[in-house]
Amino acid sequence: MKYLVHLIFGILFGIILIKAEVVSWFRIQEMFRFQSFHMYGVIGSAVFVGALSVIIIRKFNIKTFSGDAVNLTPKPLKVYANFSGGLLFGLGWAFTGACPGPIYALIGNGLSVFIIVLVFAYLGTYSYGILRKRLPH
C-alpha cells in the first residue's frame, strides 16, 4: 500500500512536470542559451521552497511520517568532485534535454526515445558504482 501512494504521487508529479513544460526539450535549450527565464524561475522557486522547508523542519523539529528524526547534517564541500560531477550532469542535461527525474515523465508522456536516455542514465550510475573507489572523492 505504501508503494501505491508513492506511485500515485510520482504520477501526479510527472503530470505537473509535463503541464509546467519543465521537461520540454525546447524550454531546457532556452535555459542553456539564456533565452528565457521560465526554467530559472522554476528552479529558483524550488530552491526557495526547499530552503524554507529546511528552516521549518529545523525550527519545529518536524519528524517523518514514521516518527523518525529528519537528519539534515551538512556535507563537506569537495570542489573538484562537485565541479566535475556538476559539469557531467549539466552536459548530459543539455545534450539530452532531460535530467534524471523527468526521464520517467517523458517516457510516460509517449516520448519513447527517452528510453535510450534512461538506459544510459542507468549505465552511468552503474559505472559510477563500479569506479567509485578509484575516483577522487
N, C-alpha and C positions, 0 to 999 in steps of 0.2 A: 504493500500500500504506500509506503514511504517513497518508493521509486516512482510510483504513478504520479504523486504530487510533483516530484522533480520533473518528470516528463511533461506534465501539463504546463508548469511554469516555464520550462525550456521552450515549448511550442509557442506560448504566448510571447515570450521574449523574442523569439525568431520572427514572429509576425510584426512586432513593434520595430525590429531592426529593418525589415523589408519596407514597411509603411513609411518609416522615417528616412528612407533612402540612404542609410549609413552603410549599407552593404553594396551600394551601387558602384560599379567599377568607374563610372564617369565621375561620380562625386569624389571618390578616392583620388582619381587622377587630378581633378580640380584642386584638391587639397595639396598634393605634392607639387603642383605647378603654381601654387599661391594664387589661384584664380577665383577662389570662393571661400567665404567664411563659414559655410554650412558645417563642415566636419570639425573645424576648430571650435565652433560653438557647442557642438555635441560633446566633443572630448573635454572642453573646458567645463561644461555643465557636469559631466561625470566626475571630474576631479573635484569640483566644488562639493557635490553631493557626498563623495567618498570622504573628503576631509571633514565635512560636517558630521558624518556618521561616526567617524573615529572620535571626534570630540565628544559627541553624545554618549557613545559606548564607554569612554573613559570616565566621563563626569558622573554618569548614573550607574556605573559598574554593571552594565547590561550583560546578561547570560545568554547562552544559546538556547534553542528550543528544548534541548535535552538537559539543560541546567548546568552545563559546563561553563567555566570562565572563558571569555574571549581573550586569546593570547595575542597582544599587539606589541611584541618586543621588536625594536628596530634592528635591522640587519646592517652590518658594516658596508660602507661604500667601497666597492672594488672597481676603480676607474677603468682599468684595462678590460676586465671581464664585462662590466656594464656597457662600456662603449662598443666593444666588438659584438656582444650579443644584441644590443640595440640596433647596430648597423645591419647585421644579418636579418633581424626581424623586419626592419624598415625596408630593406631591399626586397625581401620576399613579399611584403605587403604591397610595395609599389609595382613589382612585376606581375603579381597575380591579381591584385585588386581585392585581396581578402586577408584579413588577419584570422588567426585560428578559430575563434568562436563563431563568427558568421559563416564559416565554410558550410556548416550544417544547415543554416538557414538558406543559403544559396542553393544547396542541393535540394532541400525541401521545396524551394520555390520553382524547381524544374530545370535549373541550370546544371545539367549533368556533367558538363565539362569540369566542374569543380571537384568531381570525384578524383580526378588526376591530382589536383592540388591537395586534397585530403590524403591521398596515398603518399605523396611526397612529404607532407607535414608529419605523418606517422614515421616515415623513413628517417627524417631529420631528427625526430625525437628519439627514435631507437638508436641512431648513430651517436647521438649525444650520450645516451646511456652507456653505450659501449666505450666511448672515448673519454668519458668524464674524468676518470682517474688520471689520465695523461694530460688533461687541459689545465692551463694556468688559472686557478681559482683564487 
